[in-house]
Amino acid sequence: MSARNPGTKLDLEWISKVRVNTHAILKRAQHIQGQKIPKKQWQAAWLLKAVTCIDLTTLAGDDTPSNVHRLCLKAIQPIRSDLLKEMDMHNKGVTTGAVCVYPSRVADAVKSLKAANSSLPVASVATGFPAGQTPLETRLQEVRLAVADGASEIDIVINRTLAITGRWEAMYDEIRQFREACGDAHMKTILAIGELGTFTNVYKASLVAMMAGSDFIKTSTGKESVNATYPVAIVMVRAIRDYFLCTGHKVGFKPAGGIRTAQESLVWLILIKEELGNDWLCPLLFRLGASSLLADIERQIYHHVTGQYADYHELPMA
Ligand SMILES: O=C[C@H](O)COP(=O)(O)O
């Protein structure tokens, strides 16, 4: 992970001045979606880049040690080795960025990765994911337990009640406490943008989260009815850019929720390259939170290498 964001004092004056031009944001999102997607070997290279940025996720009520184990093995070897060999990428250490699980499954993931001799980070969602509607002490304790079990990245959810009612000071204080509970674990702060109402609120919540010391800001839990959308992403990455220009601290960005296709992953990479530049195009500063994206990327890579489309059963765990 990159150098951490120490955060700043809460700057309520900056927050009160925030205005977002909805029309301009929608136009920019349309422009980015209309950009030419790279083809052939360039597309394959971009897809491998996308793979290295995936937080390979399982967040289901029926998660067990065995499906978490399979997830970890897939994260270590996300693309079939014969396909990587054809691309001369078999010994380049292509893995996903991390695995992401519920707090109760962190120990399983850590054990599986350790047994496979992998140092891949384990990310845990926490703080009453997905709704965040549990008492503060419970949410803090959840962070501490996930860290104690070996999570090195914690994806916290914000208290939407505070964000929607504009109680920025209270939201800042809570996130500061989560940051402290994380210790050395890097903190990704989930805004649940589908529940924040306006672009202006999304920008303000992004700023507060960064001022409170978030290492990443993340769009969604994947459980809201609206998750990662390009317009909202533009609002968030512009907040990241402004925060960087003001403080010199680089905060990462993680779109998550409903990202399913290789084509979408390419648009996400284009968006990051255009809005934040190449520095952000790496797992240290960019992650794609997704439970079902990797299968389509591997399928497209199979097509690139063989000229044919694989059936899903031909790709392990696809
Ligand atoms: O943080 C990751 C998201 O929960 C994943 O959402 P997804 O299952 O729609 O890919």
The ligand as a Gaussian input file, in Angstrom:
#p B3LYP/6-31G(d) Opt

LIG

0 1
 O      -17.079000      -4.210000      -2.060000
 C      -17.452000      -4.905000      -2.967000
 C      -18.836000      -5.065000      -3.365000
 O      -19.610000      -5.534000      -2.315000
 C      -18.939000      -6.008000      -4.503000
 O      -20.171000      -5.849000      -5.123000
 P      -20.625000      -6.852000      -6.277000
 O      -20.961000      -8.140000      -5.578000
 O      -21.823000      -6.202000      -6.907000
 O      -19.508000      -7.046000      -7.234000

